[in-house]
Amino acid sequence: MKVISLIVLRRIASKIDSYMCAYQSGFVTAKAVWCHKWYTTRVHKYNETYTVLGIDLSCAFDLIDRNKMLHILATIINDDELHLVKLLITDTTIDVRHMSTQSASFLTNVGTPQGDSLSRYS
């Protein structure tokens, strides 16, 4: 599935990037680094102070409403691309590990697979 995910990412990345607000960098590292450099330069130039607040939103990916996400994607990407995204998020399984114990896998219909190529757009 990793290969399919990378192919889908290449097909839809520019469409998603043009849809996203300029102020929403998410996990797009280049945007986040650019913003930090810009603020740092401004602070030095105008002798200002500012506060950096970091928020860990990793748990938010566990709560994404897949149907809503697909509805939004349907307005941005073509039907073939949407079908591929559906394949990647349908019938996903998870398991729980605690120390040396691992649960049996079970189906999930919420959230997005973390670590997947497409998770940066979730």
KOLDREN-214670 format. One line per 10 residues: their letters; for each residue x, y, z of C-alpha. Coordinates in nm, 2 decimals, padded with zeros to 4 digits. Example, Ala and Ser with C-alpha at 12.3 -4.5 7.8 and 13.67 -1.06 7.14 Angstrom:
AS> 01.23:-00.45:00.78 ~ 01.37:-00.11:00.71 .
***
This chain:
MKVISLIVLR> 00.00:00.00:00.00 ~ 00.30:00.23:00.06 ~ 00.37:00.25:-00.32 ~ 00.01:00.32:-00.40 ~ 00.00:00.59:-00.13 ~ 00.31:00.76:-00.28 ~ 00.16:00.75:-00.63 ~ -00.16:00.90:-00.51 ~ 00.03:01.17:-00.32 ~ 00.22:01.27:-00.64 .
RIASKIDSYM> -00.11:01.29:-00.82 ~ -00.30:01.50:-00.57 ~ -00.04:01.71:-00.39 ~ -00.05:02.02:-00.61 ~ -00.43:02.02:-00.60 ~ -00.44:01.99:-00.22 ~ -00.17:02.25:-00.18 ~ -00.36:02.50:-00.39 ~ -00.68:02.43:-00.18 ~ -00.51:02.48:00.16 .
CAYQSGFVTA> -00.50:02.82:00.31 ~ -00.16:03.00:00.29 ~ -00.15:03.02:00.67 ~ -00.21:02.65:00.72 ~ 00.12:02.47:00.70 ~ 00.03:02.15:00.88 ~ 00.32:01.91:00.84 ~ 00.46:02.09:00.54 ~ 00.81:02.15:00.69 ~ 00.93:02.40:00.43 .
KAVWCHKWYT> 00.63:02.64:00.51 ~ 00.69:02.61:00.88 ~ 01.06:02.67:00.85 ~ 01.00:02.97:00.62 ~ 00.75:03.12:00.87 ~ 00.99:03.08:01.16 ~ 01.28:03.24:00.96 ~ 01.05:03.53:00.86 ~ 00.94:03.60:01.22 ~ 01.30:03.57:01.34 .
TRVHKYNETY> 01.42:03.82:01.08 ~ 01.14:04.06:01.17 ~ 01.21:04.03:01.55 ~ 01.57:04.12:01.49 ~ 01.50:04.40:01.24 ~ 01.24:04.58:01.45 ~ 01.38:04.47:01.80 ~ 01.04:04.30:01.88 ~ 00.96:04.01:02.10 ~ 00.73:03.73:02.03 .
TVLGIDLSCA> 00.62:03.40:02.18 ~ 00.64:03.06:02.01 ~ 00.36:02.82:02.11 ~ 00.39:02.46:01.99 ~ 00.08:02.25:02.00 ~ 00.10:01.87:01.95 ~ -00.20:01.78:01.73 ~ -00.10:01.42:01.66 ~ -00.41:01.29:01.84 ~ -00.63:01.49:01.61 .
FDLIDRNKML> -00.55:01.25:01.33 ~ -00.73:00.98:01.53 ~ -01.05:01.17:01.51 ~ -01.09:01.27:01.15 ~ -01.43:01.20:01.00 ~ -01.34:01.01:00.69 ~ -01.68:01.07:00.52 ~ -01.64:01.45:00.56 ~ -01.28:01.43:00.44 ~ -01.39:01.24:00.13 .
HILATIINDD> -01.67:01.49:00.07 ~ -01.43:01.78:00.07 ~ -01.18:01.59:-00.15 ~ -01.45:01.52:-00.40 ~ -01.46:01.90:-00.47 ~ -01.08:01.91:-00.53 ~ -00.96:01.59:-00.70 ~ -01.10:01.39:-00.98 ~ -01.30:01.07:-00.95 ~ -01.01:00.83:-01.01 .
ELHLVKLLIT> -00.79:01.00:-00.75 ~ -01.08:01.00:-00.50 ~ -01.13:00.63:-00.56 ~ -00.76:00.56:-00.49 ~ -00.78:00.76:-00.16 ~ -01.09:00.56:-00.06 ~ -00.90:00.24:-00.12 ~ -00.62:00.36:00.11 ~ -00.85:00.45:00.40 ~ -01.11:00.17:00.37 .
DTTIDVRHMS> -01.07:-00.15:00.57 ~ -00.78:-00.03:00.77 ~ -00.68:-00.22:01.08 ~ -00.50:-00.13:01.39 ~ -00.36:-00.32:01.69 ~ -00.27:-00.21:02.03 ~ 00.07:-00.28:02.18 ~ 00.15:-00.25:02.55 ~ 00.50:-00.34:02.66 ~ 00.55:-00.69:02.51 .
TQSASFLTNV> 00.18:-00.76:02.46 ~ 00.00:-00.70:02.13 ~ -00.37:-00.72:02.07 ~ -00.54:-00.88:01.78 ~ -00.59:-00.65:01.48 ~ -00.93:-00.49:01.44 ~ -01.10:-00.27:01.18 ~ -01.13:00.10:01.22 ~ -01.34:00.36:01.03 ~ -01.21:00.68:01.19 .
GTPQGDSLSR> -00.89:00.87:01.17 ~ -00.62:00.84:00.91 ~ -00.33:00.59:00.90 ~ -00.04:00.77:01.08 ~ 00.29:00.76:00.90 ~ 00.12:00.72:00.56 ~ 00.23:00.95:00.28 ~ -00.11:01.11:00.27 ~ -00.13:01.18:00.64 ~ 00.02:01.53:00.59 .
YS> -00.30:01.63:00.42 ~ -00.54:01.49:00.67 .
***
